[in-house]
Amino acid sequence: MRNLWMLVIFVACASAPPPRSAAPPQGFMPVEWDASAGKLMLHINHIGDDFLYVVSLPAGVGSNPIGLDRGEEGGTHLVHFERVGPKVLLIESNTDFRALSNDPNERRAVEDSFARSVLWGFKVEKSEGDGIVVDATDFFLNDMHGVANRLRATQQGNYSVDKNRSAIYLPHTKSFPKNTEVEATLTFETHDRPGPLVSGVTPVPQLVTVREHHSLVELPPPGYKPRKLDPRVSAFGVQFYDYASPFAGPIEKRWIARHRLEKKDPNAPISETIEPIVYYVDNGVPEPIRSALLEGASWWNTAFEAAGFRNAFQVKVLPPDADPMDIRYNMINWVHRSTRGWSYGGAVIDPRTGEIIKGNVRLGSQRIRQDVLIGSGLIPQYEELGDRALAELDPSTSPSLMALARIRQLAAHETGHTLGFAHNMAASSYGERASVMDYPAPYVKITNGKLDLSDAYAKGIGVFDIFAVRYAYTQFAPGANEDEELDRMIRGANMLFIKDEDARPVSAAHPLASVWDSPGDPVSMLRHEIEVRRIALAEFGLRNLAVGEPLSSLEEKLLPLYLHHRYQLEAAAKSIGGVYYTYAVKEKGAIVPAEVRQIVPPDRQRDAINAVMSTLEASFLQVPQRIINLIPPRGALRTAHNAAVRSHFGCDDIG
């Protein structure tokens, strides 16, 4: 009997199926987590092939002066792996110097003339067919985004990564067919005394924990055609030295940055697209701000329609299961900081061609509150003897509706950067808000002697924006001469573009290019803003506060009101000794036109002087005594942190 049972057991074991081997990891560069060893193994199947490497910051520090915001993108690096025996090197190519040539020897001569950078070295753990496996844990736990350098540069302390307090962040570590995403929780430690900025936003300032996200991305497929950058258009992009250029011509090449967009029917004046550009709004944005962002960013579809594309630009809410740092999602992120600060529009750009792979917007959540503050200082909101808002739903008097109008414009503005467009600081001079890529002040109308906020910000895309999209994205019919078509487009539009650097007060000379100025003639608008300020100060008082608000809060609302004219003052002052000019290029058979450079006429300069000098009169500068008498010192409940917050709700800018 015993032998019979042994035979049964033997037969059962012999007939049992063999244990299943684990399925091989899938994706562009598959990753495999070894939980027992705490290691992340990277499968490299494309030794020697170029790909894109991007580091970003999904969880940041929360201080505007430091930077390091949630959603912050790093640079885009063209890299490849090289194997040397048991070692694998991750090497970044030098894309600033190249030869656009079909001759491999000519290309190699340039490559060997300039340095490359080895970003990391890996040890081969095992080989598998044509691929290899490396332990990439230390690489992904390294500070590739430069957080420690930023903390040091902002004088917050000498921090370094503490790997005992750092780990791979598995929820956002995954591989897809064309990209691999790896995220790490990194803790930075300092033995110095932490700076005040990091101390204000971190529970234990000696230990700053953020997350860094690594994207390994397959190169875009062939077929994208770069487009030249023209100084008369507000585009930015990539520039490099091409040593294959004819020696008698320029060596520097400039190509614009833009998304790939192709018509289904290249011969049709307007066509559906092969693949539309889709942007996703952060699903962490509260309503009604979320709807405002969706609407504002969607304005750009009007410009793409004008460029010949139907339904080419779409804006949606990010799906709950999507990772906003995934390179496949163009994002509009909602970023919280302890203080108000700038919003940004950036992009992951293929350094070889200028093709935009991912647009990435970061909007500071405190900014909308600044517009509420400005609006509530301009127009009294409350009855003398009660706490009932006068007209919160009336666009002419509502700070909230004005702030939502601003957030629509801001969404369009920052999204414009991610589409490849720079600021045009002369667009306000066209009168009808020619571009959302200008810096707008809230335009306050005067209606029957009362202030009116209903037209404070733009309600759609501008004529210059349509022109810029047409230049960057128009797909010309097969056989057309693109250079001639683009030049004809620019001359036909006759649009003035003045870049950001030439609009700042320190370096600016152009009388039509300013930041935060109102639409229209700069000198006339200064007189208008002076009158807006006069009316608002005459009405300013207890009705600007709700019942229960400290009277000391009037100071916060008074400050932007008192300086309401400040940016328009700068704009008007540029007519004094100013010079009109354009970024002209030599055209075939043309002489230099007179409008390329022209000093502001004397009568115009005198008018500007009179307007500017009116703001220096004692009666203008004096704060009414009745207002001073309403504002007591602040109460004891204000903390040091709140005081710091208030300092950033001053008047460094209107935005």
C-alpha positions in Angstrom: 0.0 0.0 0.0 2.8 2.4 0.9 4.5 1.8 -2.4 1.2 2.4 -4.2 0.8 5.8 -2.6 4.3 6.8 -3.5 3.6 5.9 -7.1 0.4 8.1 -7.1 2.3 11.0 -5.6 5.1 10.5 -8.2 2.6 10.4 -11.1 0.8 13.5 -9.8 4.0 15.5 -9.5 5.2 14.3 -12.9 1.9 15.3 -14.6 1.6 18.7 -12.8 2.3 21.7 -15.1 5.6 23.4 -14.7 5.6 26.6 -12.6 4.8 29.6 -14.8 7.7 32.1 -15.4 7.0 35.7 -14.8 5.9 37.6 -17.9 8.7 39.8 -19.3 8.2 43.4 -18.4 6.7 45.5 -21.2 7.2 49.1 -22.4 9.7 51.4 -24.0 12.4 50.7 -21.4 10.7 48.3 -19.0 11.3 48.7 -15.3 11.1 45.9 -12.7 10.8 46.4 -9.0 12.7 44.0 -6.7 10.8 44.5 -3.4 13.0 42.3 -1.3 16.2 44.1 -2.4 14.6 47.5 -2.8 16.0 47.8 -6.3 14.6 49.2 -9.5 15.9 47.3 -12.5 15.9 49.0 -15.9 15.7 46.9 -19.1 17.7 48.6 -21.9 16.8 47.2 -25.3 18.1 50.1 -27.5 21.8 50.4 -26.9 23.2 53.3 -29.0 19.7 54.7 -30.0 19.0 58.3 -29.1 16.0 59.1 -26.9 14.8 62.1 -24.8 15.4 62.4 -21.1 13.4 64.9 -19.0 13.3 65.4 -15.2 10.4 67.2 -13.6 9.0 68.0 -10.1 5.6 66.6 -9.4 5.7 67.5 -5.7 7.5 70.8 -4.9 8.6 73.1 -2.0 5.8 75.7 -2.1 7.8 78.9 -2.0 7.7 81.3 -4.9 11.1 83.0 -4.3 12.8 79.5 -4.1 10.9 78.1 -7.1 10.8 74.3 -7.2 7.0 74.4 -7.9 4.7 71.4 -8.3 4.7 70.6 -12.0 8.1 72.3 -12.8 9.8 70.9 -15.9 13.5 70.5 -16.3 15.4 70.7 -19.6 15.1 68.2 -22.4 18.2 66.1 -23.0 19.1 64.1 -26.1 20.8 61.0 -24.7 21.8 57.4 -25.5 23.3 54.4 -23.8 26.7 53.1 -24.6 28.0 49.7 -23.3 31.7 49.3 -22.5 32.3 45.8 -21.2 30.4 45.4 -17.8 29.6 49.2 -17.7 26.8 51.2 -19.4 27.2 54.9 -19.8 24.2 57.3 -20.2 25.6 60.1 -22.6 24.0 63.4 -23.5 24.8 64.6 -27.0 25.8 68.2 -27.7 23.0 69.5 -29.9 24.3 73.1 -30.0 26.9 72.2 -32.6 26.0 69.9 -35.5 26.3 69.3 -39.2 23.0 69.1 -41.2 24.6 66.8 -43.7 24.1 63.4 -45.2 27.9 62.8 -45.0 28.6 60.7 -41.8 32.2 61.8 -41.8 31.2 65.5 -41.8 28.8 64.9 -39.0 31.4 62.9 -37.0 33.9 65.7 -37.4 31.6 68.1 -35.7 30.6 65.6 -32.9 34.2 64.9 -32.1 35.1 68.7 -31.9 32.8 69.5 -29.0 32.4 67.9 -25.6 29.6 65.5 -24.6 28.4 64.8 -21.1 28.2 61.4 -19.3 25.2 61.7 -17.0 25.6 58.4 -15.2 27.4 55.0 -15.3 25.6 51.7 -14.6 26.8 48.2 -14.0 25.4 45.4 -16.2 23.5 43.0 -14.0 22.6 40.6 -16.8 22.2 40.3 -20.5 19.0 39.2 -22.3 19.1 38.7 -26.0 20.0 42.1 -27.6 19.3 43.9 -24.4 20.7 44.2 -20.9 19.4 44.8 -17.4 21.0 47.4 -15.0 20.3 48.4 -11.4 19.1 52.0 -11.9 18.1 52.6 -8.3 20.9 55.0 -7.4 20.4 56.9 -10.7 16.7 57.6 -10.0 17.5 58.5 -6.4 20.0 61.1 -7.4 19.1 64.8 -7.5 18.9 65.1 -11.3 16.6 68.2 -11.1 19.1 70.2 -9.1 16.9 70.8 -6.0 20.0 71.1 -3.7 21.6 73.6 -6.1 18.4 75.8 -6.1 18.2 75.7 -2.3 21.8 76.7 -2.0 21.5 79.4 -4.7 18.5 81.0 -2.7 20.6 80.8 0.5 18.4 78.3 2.2 21.2 76.0 3.2 23.6 73.3 1.9 21.3 70.4 1.4 22.1 66.9 0.0 20.1 63.8 -0.7 19.7 61.5 2.3 19.2 58.1 0.6 18.0 56.5 3.9 15.0 58.8 3.7 14.5 58.4 0.0 12.8 55.8 -2.1 11.3 55.0 -5.5 7.7 56.3 -5.7 6.0 53.2 -7.1 2.5 54.6 -7.9 4.0 56.8 -10.6 6.6 54.4 -11.9 5.4 52.6 -15.0 6.4 51.9 -18.6 4.4 52.6 -21.7 5.0 51.7 -25.4 6.7 55.0 -26.2 7.9 56.3 -22.8 9.0 55.1 -19.4 8.1 57.1 -16.3 10.0 56.7 -12.9 9.3 58.8 -9.8 11.3 59.1 -6.6 10.7 60.5 -3.2 13.8 62.4 -2.3 14.6 63.9 1.2 17.3 66.6 1.3 19.1 67.1 4.6 21.1 70.0 5.9 23.2 70.5 9.0 23.2 74.2 8.5 20.6 76.6 9.9 17.8 76.5 7.2 16.9 79.8 5.5 13.7 81.6 6.3 11.9 80.7 3.1 12.3 77.0 3.4 11.5 77.3 7.1 8.1 78.9 6.3 6.9 76.0 4.2 8.5 72.8 5.6 7.5 70.9 8.8 11.1 70.2 9.7 13.2 72.7 7.7 16.4 70.6 8.1 14.6 67.8 6.1 13.0 68.9 2.8 11.1 66.1 1.0 10.0 66.5 -2.7 9.4 64.1 -5.6 11.4 64.1 -8.8 10.0 62.5 -11.9 12.1 61.0 -14.8 10.8 60.5 -18.3 12.6 58.4 -20.8 10.9 59.1 -24.1 11.1 57.6 -27.6 12.1 60.1 -30.2 9.1 61.4 -32.3 8.6 59.6 -35.6 10.1 61.1 -38.8 8.1 63.5 -40.9 8.2 66.7 -38.8 9.5 69.6 -40.8 11.2 72.5 -38.9 10.1 76.0 -39.6 12.5 79.0 -39.6 12.3 81.7 -36.9 11.6 85.2 -38.1 12.4 88.2 -35.9 9.1 89.8 -36.8 7.1 87.0 -35.2 6.7 86.3 -31.5 8.0 82.7 -31.7 10.8 81.1 -29.8 12.5 77.8 -30.4 15.9 76.2 -30.8 19.1 77.6 -32.2 22.4 75.9 -33.0 25.5 76.1 -35.2 25.3 74.2 -38.4 28.9 73.5 -39.7 27.5 72.1 -42.9 26.2 75.5 -43.9 27.9 77.2 -46.9 31.0 79.1 -45.6 29.9 82.3 -47.2 26.5 82.3 -45.3 25.4 82.4 -41.7 26.4 79.4 -39.5 23.6 79.9 -37.0 20.2 78.3 -37.5 17.0 79.2 -35.7 13.9 77.1 -35.8 10.6 77.9 -34.0 9.1 75.6 -31.3 5.7 74.2 -32.2 3.6 71.1 -31.9 3.3 68.6 -34.8 0.0 69.3 -36.6 -1.0 67.8 -39.9 -4.1 68.0 -42.0 -5.9 64.9 -43.1 -6.4 66.6 -46.5 -3.3 68.7 -47.2 -5.0 70.3 -50.3 -8.1 71.5 -48.4 -8.2 75.2 -47.1 -9.5 73.8 -43.8 -9.3 70.2 -42.7 -9.6 67.9 -39.8 -6.3 67.0 -38.2 -4.5 63.6 -38.2 -4.0 64.1 -34.5 -5.3 67.2 -32.6 -3.4 69.0 -29.9 -5.1 68.2 -26.5 -4.4 70.0 -23.3 -5.6 68.7 -19.9 -6.6 70.9 -16.9 -5.4 69.7 -13.5 -8.4 67.8 -11.9 -7.4 69.4 -8.6 -8.6 72.8 -9.7 -11.8 73.8 -7.8 -14.9 75.2 -9.5 -15.6 77.8 -10.9 -11.9 78.3 -11.6 -11.7 75.0 -13.4 -14.4 76.0 -15.9 -12.7 79.4 -16.4 -9.4 77.6 -17.2 -11.1 75.3 -19.7 -12.7 78.2 -21.4 -9.7 80.5 -21.5 -7.3 77.9 -22.8 -9.8 76.9 -25.5 -9.7 80.3 -27.0 -6.7 79.2 -29.1 -8.9 76.9 -31.2 -10.1 80.1 -33.0 -6.6 80.8 -34.1 -6.1 77.2 -35.3 -9.3 77.4 -37.3 -7.9 80.6 -39.0 -4.7 78.6 -39.8 -6.8 75.9 -41.6 -7.3 73.3 -38.9 -10.8 72.1 -37.7 -11.0 71.1 -34.1 -7.3 71.0 -33.9 -6.9 72.4 -30.3 -8.9 70.8 -27.5 -8.9 71.3 -23.7 -10.2 68.7 -21.3 -10.1 67.8 -17.6 -7.3 65.3 -16.7 -8.8 61.8 -16.2 -8.6 60.5 -12.6 -6.3 57.7 -13.6 -3.8 59.8 -15.6 -0.4 60.9 -14.3 0.1 64.7 -15.0 3.8 64.2 -15.3 3.4 61.6 -18.0 5.1 63.0 -21.1 2.0 62.2 -23.2 -0.2 64.8 -21.5 -0.1 68.5 -22.2 -0.9 69.9 -18.8 -2.4 73.1 -17.2 -1.3 72.6 -13.6 -2.8 74.4 -10.6 0.1 75.2 -8.2 -0.2 76.3 -4.6 2.5 78.3 -2.8 2.7 80.1 0.5 2.8 83.4 -1.3 1.7 84.8 -4.6 4.1 84.5 -7.6 4.5 84.1 -11.3 2.7 81.6 -13.5 4.6 79.9 -16.2 4.2 78.2 -19.6 7.0 75.8 -20.7 7.4 72.8 -22.9 9.4 69.7 -23.5 11.0 70.4 -26.9 12.9 68.0 -29.1 16.3 69.8 -29.2 17.0 68.5 -32.7 14.0 70.1 -34.4 12.0 72.4 -32.1 9.1 70.0 -32.1 7.1 70.4 -28.9 6.5 67.0 -27.2 4.6 68.2 -24.1 3.2 71.6 -23.1 3.3 72.3 -19.4 1.5 75.3 -17.8 1.9 76.2 -14.1 -0.7 78.6 -12.7 -0.2 80.1 -9.2 -3.4 79.7 -7.2 -2.8 82.9 -5.2 -3.0 85.1 -8.3 -6.7 85.0 -8.6 -7.0 86.3 -5.0 -4.9 89.4 -6.0 -7.5 90.4 -8.6 -10.2 90.1 -6.0 -8.1 92.4 -3.8 -7.7 94.9 -6.6 -11.4 94.9 -7.5 -12.6 95.2 -3.9 -10.4 98.2 -3.5 -11.6 99.9 -6.6 -15.4 99.6 -6.0 -17.2 99.5 -2.6 -19.0 96.2 -2.3 -21.1 96.6 0.9 -23.9 98.7 2.2 -23.2 101.3 4.9 -25.3 99.6 7.6 -25.2 96.0 6.6 -23.1 93.1 5.2 -25.1 92.6 1.9 -22.9 92.6 -1.2 -24.2 95.3 -3.6 -23.9 93.4 -6.8 -21.6 90.4 -6.6 -23.1 88.9 -9.8 -23.0 92.2 -11.7 -19.9 92.2 -14.0 -19.6 95.9 -13.7 -19.0 95.8 -9.9 -18.0 92.2 -9.0 -14.3 91.6 -8.1 -15.0 87.9 -8.3 -16.2 88.0 -11.9 -13.3 90.3 -12.7 -10.9 87.7 -11.2 -12.4 84.9 -13.2 -12.1 87.0 -16.4 -8.4 87.4 -15.5 -7.9 83.7 -14.9 -9.4 82.9 -18.4 -6.9 85.4 -19.9 -4.0 83.9 -17.9 -4.9 80.4 -19.0 -4.8 81.5 -22.6 -1.5 83.5 -22.0 0.5 80.7 -20.4 -0.9 78.1 -22.8 0.3 80.4 -25.6 3.8 80.0 -24.3 3.5 76.2 -24.5 2.4 76.5 -28.1 5.6 78.3 -29.0 4.8 82.0 -28.5 6.7 84.7 -26.7 5.3 87.9 -25.2 4.3 90.7 -27.5 4.5 93.8 -25.3 3.3 96.2 -28.0 0.0 94.4 -28.5 -1.8 96.7 -26.0 -1.2 99.7 -28.3 -3.5 98.3 -31.0 -6.4 99.3 -28.9 -8.5 96.2 -29.0 -6.2 93.8 -27.1 -4.4 92.4 -30.0 -2.7 89.6 -28.1 -3.3 87.5 -24.9 0.5 87.3 -24.9 0.8 90.8 -23.6 0.8 91.6 -19.9 -2.6 93.1 -19.2 -3.7 95.6 -16.6 -7.4 95.5 -15.5 -9.1 98.0 -17.8 -11.6 99.9 -15.7 -14.2 101.8 -17.7 -15.9 105.0 -16.5 -19.6 104.8 -17.1 -21.8 107.7 -16.1 -19.1 108.8 -13.6 -18.9 105.3 -12.0 -16.2 102.6 -12.3 -17.1 99.6 -14.4 -15.2 96.3 -14.3 -17.2 94.5 -17.0 -14.5 94.8 -19.6 -11.4 94.4 -17.3 -9.8 91.6 -19.3 -9.9 90.1 -22.8 -12.7 87.8 -23.8 -11.0 85.9 -26.5 -7.9 85.5 -28.6 -6.4 88.6 -30.3 -5.6 89.4 -34.0 -1.9 89.1 -33.4 -2.4 85.7 -31.8 -4.2 84.5 -34.9 -1.4 85.9 -37.0 1.2 84.1 -34.9 -0.6 80.7 -35.1 -1.0 81.1 -38.8 2.8 81.7 -39.2 3.8 78.8 -37.0 1.2 76.2 -37.9 -0.2 76.8 -41.4 0.3 73.8 -43.6 0.9 75.0 -47.1 -0.4 73.1 -50.1 2.0 70.6 -51.7 4.4 72.4 -54.0 4.2 75.8 -52.4 7.3 77.7 -51.6 7.2 77.9 -47.8 9.7 80.8 -47.3 7.8 83.0 -49.9 4.5 82.1 -48.3 5.6 83.0 -44.8 7.2 86.3 -45.9 4.0 87.2 -47.8 2.0 86.4 -44.6 4.2 88.7 -42.4 4.1 91.6 -44.8 0.4 91.2 -45.4 -0.4 91.2 -41.6 1.7 94.3 -40.9 1.7 93.5 -37.1 4.0 95.2 -34.6 5.9 92.8 -32.4 8.2 94.0 -29.6 9.8 91.4 -27.4 9.8 91.3 -23.6 13.4 92.4 -23.1 12.7 95.6 -25.0 9.7 96.5 -22.9 11.1 96.5 -19.4 11.7 99.9 -17.7 15.5 99.6 -17.4 16.1 98.8 -21.1 13.0 100.1 -22.9 12.9 102.9 -25.4 9.9 101.9 -27.5 6.9 104.1 -26.6 4.4 101.4 -27.5 5.9 98.5 -25.6 5.2 98.2 -21.9 4.2 95.7 -19.2 0.8 95.8 -17.4 -0.4 98.8 -19.4 -4.0 99.4 -20.5 -5.1 99.0 -24.2 -4.9 102.1 -26.3 -2.7 105.2 -26.6 -0.3 105.2 -23.6 -0.5 108.9 -22.8 -4.3 109.1 -23.1 -4.6 106.0 -21.0 -2.5 107.5 -18.2 -5.0 110.3 -18.0 -7.8 107.8 -17.9 -6.1 105.8 -15.1 -5.6 109.0 -13.1 -9.3 109.6 -13.3 -10.1 106.0 -12.3 -7.8 106.4 -9.3 -9.5 109.7 -8.4 -13.0 108.2 -8.5 -12.0 105.1 -6.5 -10.2 107.1 -3.8 -13.3 109.4 -3.4 -15.5 106.3 -2.8 -13.0 104.4 -0.7 -13.9 103.7 2.9 -15.9 101.3 5.2 -18.0 100.1 2.3 -15.0 98.3 0.9 -15.1 96.0 3.9 -17.5 93.3 5.0 -18.9 93.2 8.5 -16.4 91.5 10.7 -13.3 92.5 8.7 -10.7 94.4 10.6 -10.4 98.0 9.6 -6.7 97.5 9.3 -7.5 95.4 6.2 -8.2 98.6 4.4 -4.5 99.1 4.0 -4.1 96.0 1.8 -6.9 97.3 -0.5 -5.6 100.9 -0.5 -2.1 100.1 -1.6 -2.8 98.8 -5.1 -5.5 101.5 -5.5 -3.1 104.3 -4.5 -0.6 103.0 -7.1 -3.2 102.1 -9.7 -1.6 104.3 -12.3 2.0 103.1 -11.8 2.4 100.9 -14.9 0.6 103.3 -17.2 2.9 106.0 -15.9 5.9 104.0 -17.0 4.2 103.4 -20.4 3.5 107.1 -20.9 7.0 108.1 -19.8 8.5 106.1 -22.7 7.3 108.7 -25.1 9.8 111.1 -23.6 12.9 110.6 -25.7 11.4 107.4 -27.0 12.2 105.7 -30.4 9.7 103.8 -32.6 11.3 100.8 -34.3 10.5 97.4 -35.8 12.6 94.2 -36.1 12.8 94.7 -39.9 14.6 92.4 -42.3 15.9 93.3 -45.7 13.3 92.5 -48.4 14.0 91.8 -52.0 14.4 95.0 -54.0 13.3 97.2 -51.1 15.0 100.2 -49.5 14.9 100.8 -45.7 11.4 102.2 -44.9 11.2 105.3 -42.7 9.2 103.6 -40.0 12.0 101.2 -39.1 13.4 103.8 -36.6 11.8 107.1 -35.8 12.2 109.4 -32.7 8.9 110.4 -31.0 7.8 113.8 -32.4 8.3 116.8 -30.1 4.6 117.6 -29.6 4.0 114.0 -28.5 6.9 114.2 -26.1 5.6 117.5 -24.6 2.1 115.9 -24.1 3.7 112.9 -22.3 5.7 115.2 -20.1 2.6 117.1 -19.0 0.7 113.9 -18.2 3.6 112.4 -16.3 4.3 115.6 -14.3 0.6 115.7 -13.1 1.3 112.6 -11.0 4.0 114.5 -9.0 1.8 117.2 -7.7 1.3 117.3 -4.0 -2.5 117.1 -4.2 -2.1 113.9 -6.3 0.3 112.2 -3.9 -1.6 113.0 -0.7 -3.7 110.3 0.9 -7.0 111.8 2.0 -7.0 112.3 5.8 -10.4 110.7 6.2 -8.9 107.4 4.8 -5.9 107.6 7.1 -8.2 108.1 10.1 -10.0 104.8 9.2 -6.9 102.6 9.3 -5.6 101.5 12.8 -2.5 99.3 13.5 -2.9 95.6 12.9 -4.2 93.4 15.6 -2.2 90.9 17.6 -3.6 87.8 15.8 -1.4 88.4 12.7 1.5 86.0 12.8 4.9 86.4 11.3 3.9 84.0 8.5 0.8 86.1 7.7 3.0 89.2 7.6 5.3 87.5 5.1 2.2 86.6 3.0 1.0 90.2 3.1 4.4 91.4 1.9 3.8 89.5 -1.3 0.3 90.9 -1.8 1.9 94.3 -2.3 2.4 96.0 -5.7 5.3 94.3 -7.3 2.9 93.6 -10.3 -0.7 93.6 -11.1 -0.8 90.0 -12.3 
